[in-house]
Amino acid sequence: MTITQIAIFVRVAETLSFTRTAEELHMTQPAVSHAIAAIEAELDTRLLLRDRRRGVKLTGLGEKVLVQFRAVLQSMDKTGQLIAAEKGIEVGRVSVGAFPSASAYFLPPLIREIRENYPNLQFDLHEGTADEIREGLGERRFDAGLVLLPAPGLDTVALVESRMMLLLPDGHPLRDKPRASIRDLDGQDLLLCRGGHEVAVLEAFERAGSRAKITFTTQNVSTMVGMVSQGLGIGIISEIALSMHPHALEVREIVPPIVRGIGVGVPSLEDVSPAVRLFIETAARLFAEADVSVV
């Protein structure tokens, strides 16, 4: 099979559509079908199931082959980058995944820095939950990702540690304290923002022997800020996420602190391409000593 056929299979598997793949790759649909049929004939197995009503679906073996084919394409891209680097040209494309708050905080300055020094590098950016980014790296849908630490199964480079902070509504008694303990929050109406920190918060309450009364869980920081402003509860949010959203609410530290590390994760540091290595090295240089305090 050829690299072109492998690339076609990967795109069909990701779009679950022969028609859309043909349009994106500027091919005819019969040509796409022929490429898939050639791979399946060579491997002597079905990788895709075709259904006129439900469209295209990967078989169990097809899902496993997809991960390997992505690795093949990444390896070929790495080879091209190495050859270009020998000629003094930094080229390549990096697919980066990040959960929203990390995306907003890290990626703009990081990509600006890289583009200024290596204008031929290109980036494909993808946002998702922390779990989705970790899974995407394991499936090699992303070359690199901003992940919460620890991240079992991935090679990681730590960037910063982010504390969880409290957002207090007007008139709340905890506004009179310089900081609040987890026991102070026992039974209080609490608001969480999805971002991967939920487990750390619940574990901290369990260790303190306190009850976490989660009244609302929001999808974004702006919604949380609005709900706290309306007196619907106390917000618990990471300082990095909070630093990206202007507000007029009172902020307090939690004691003992609830801390999660954030870093760059890749399937294997040993196998990364030159472009991905530049991405990691630039991130470490820019953020390893960053101060993200919002208090």
Number of C-alpha atoms within 10 A of each C-alpha: 13 10 12 11 18 19 17 21 28 22 20 23 20 14 14 20 16 23 16 15 22 19 11 9 12 9 13 13 16 12 14 20 16 12 20 22 19 15 18 16 12 9 11 10 13 16 23 21 13 14 9 6 6 9 11 17 19 19 14 11 12 19 16 13 16 22 15 15 18 21 16 15 16 21 15 14 18 21 14 15 20 19 13 15 15 9 9 9 14 19 21 21 18 22 17 26 29 26 23 20 23 22 19 14 16 17 17 10 14 18 18 12 16 18 14 9 11 17 12 14 19 16 13 11 14 17 17 15 18 22 14 16 25 28 14 20 23 18 18 20 21 25 26 29 28 27 30 26 19 15 17 9 14 18 16 24 20 19 23 19 20 21 20 23 25 24 25 23 24 13 9 12 9 18 16 9 10 10 16 19 16 21 17 13 19 16 12 15 16 21 24 23 21 18 22 16 20 14 8 14 20 17 13 17 17 13 9 14 12 16 15 20 14 17 13 16 15 16 13 15 22 14 13 24 24 14 18 19 19 11 14 17 22 26 28 24 25 24 22 24 21 24 15 14 11 9 14 9 15 14 21 21 20 21 14 13 16 20 18 18 15 21 24 25 31 27 21 15 16 9 13 18 23 21 26 22 16 16 20 23 13 16 23 19 12 14 17 15 11 12 11 17 11 15 10
